[in-house]
Amino acid sequence: MGVAILTTGKALPALKVENQKLTELVETDSQWIIERTGIESRHIATSETGLSLAVAAAEEALGDMDKASIGLVLVATVSPDMLVPSMGALVKRTMGLENAVAYDINAACSGFIYGLWNAEALMKTHDIKRALVIGVERLSRITNWEDRGTCILFGDGAGCAVLELSDDKPGILSSFIKNYDDVSNSLTVDMQYLQTPFADDGPKEPYIHMNGTQVFRFAVGAIGEAMDAVLRNAGVRADEVKYYVPHQANMRIIQSAAQRMKQPLEKFQVNIQTTGNVSAASIPMALADLMKSGKIQSGDKVMLVGFGGGLTAGAILFEAV
Ligand SMILES: CC(C)(COP(=O)(O)OP(=O)(O)OC[C@H]1O[C@@H](n2cnc3c(N)ncnc32)[C@H](O)[C@@H]1OP(=O)(O)O)[C@@H](O)C(=O)NCCC(=O)NCCS
């Protein structure tokens, strides 16, 4: 019995913000951003909510499939519209997914990989026919727009995959997730809560704090470990993988992944130029682009690989339907 990735969808906010626009907010220049990250523009939500983006991506992925067949909705996000209800519960209600259990997962930028890992296990053990795994972010709401070290990197958007439990399709061949203790707090987002009459928690900064160099070093090592692990577990060689879909955080990290695998960069799906880093939504959006491109045939092997705050990392190797 396998869990196949059937279809995908994605949604981006209408507003496209070019690097040039950011030079009005912080001391930076477009060429520096392109050379150090590969990012040229990103989409930023104005009227869109996380929910509207998640639903748009899910509707595209679902097409005319029967909504009653969806038994599970997992939403990976670090920027939910609300804490309660969860984004999963909101998606379920908005889309009328009457038979689904729904909740959120926070594994930062590895969230979509963690979502697939959870969904595969739950579908097999609980006989769930179909599941939606969504990655959605409005990182613009947790970005410090005065910090040039971070505000140039992030964007908003959503991506979704429909999974199906199958007797004859192998689907996911191998999966790997791992947590690494972030002992130096290299990537954090604090929470802003109301002050209670009973404790003095001090001021909080509810936006992304990052030591870019530390995260960069972690990323290069962790994605190498994750990619090696899924190949080894499945008994598949790197050259047998038709396409790699990496987390879109920095073009130089993607290049180092290609070098590590001794594979041409052309086998790596890249959309960071026009999206920036959209955390949990990065991989499903890039996967949706790859699926739409027509470059994937039934039976092709595809690897998803990501890393993120926590610290977290993971990879999924699957066979396309
Ligand atoms: C953030 C990142 C692009 C910075 O690139 P870098 O090459 O490491 O750059 P550094 O942080 O060493 O900074 C180099 C110089 O550029 C400057 N700089 C930083 N941001 C800048 C910006 N937006 N524009 C211009 N200059 C900038 C720094 O102040 C520093 O100047 P200094 O040498 O005078 O002190 C890079 O570290 C990175 O992508 N890290 C991984 C981040 C990541 O993946 N995060 C998501 C995790 S899911």
The ligand as a Gaussian input file, in Angstrom:
#p B3LYP/6-31G(d) Opt

LIG

0 1
 C       20.877000      36.324000       5.051000
 C       21.959000      36.066000       4.042000
 C       21.445000      36.308000       2.631000
 C       23.110000      37.045000       4.289000
 O       24.134000      36.795000       3.367000
 P       25.643000      36.700000       3.866000
 O       26.463000      36.495000       2.683000
 O       25.689000      35.662000       4.952000
 O       25.868000      38.134000       4.416000
 P       26.336000      38.564000       5.868000
 O       25.211000      38.394000       6.825000
 O       27.643000      37.898000       6.176000
 O       26.570000      40.088000       5.619000
 C       27.613000      40.539000       4.754000
 C       27.546000      42.044000       4.723000
 O       26.374000      42.459000       4.009000
 C       25.596000      43.325000       4.817000
 N       24.182000      43.140000       4.554000
 C       23.313000      42.330000       5.193000
 N       22.096000      42.443000       4.637000
 C       22.220000      43.315000       3.634000
 C       21.304000      43.835000       2.687000
 N       20.020000      43.473000       2.668000
 N       21.758000      44.703000       1.765000
 C       23.045000      45.078000       1.753000
 N       23.948000      44.636000       2.633000
 C       23.541000      43.760000       3.556000
 C       25.964000      42.961000       6.252000
 O       25.702000      44.032000       7.131000
 C       27.437000      42.667000       6.114000
 O       28.144000      43.882000       6.079000
 P       29.512000      44.041000       6.911000
 O       30.436000      43.017000       6.323000
 O       29.894000      45.450000       6.646000
 O       29.134000      43.747000       8.325000
 C       22.497000      34.620000       4.147000
 O       23.247000      34.493000       5.331000
 C       21.439000      33.595000       4.143000
 O       20.685000      33.458000       3.189000
 N       21.382000      32.778000       5.193000
 C       20.414000      31.699000       5.283000
 C       19.115000      32.287000       5.661000
 C       17.998000      31.329000       5.525000
 O       18.031000      30.410000       4.757000
 N       16.959000      31.590000       6.292000
 C       15.754000      30.878000       6.235000
 C       15.779000      29.647000       6.999000
 S       14.411000      28.672000       6.533000

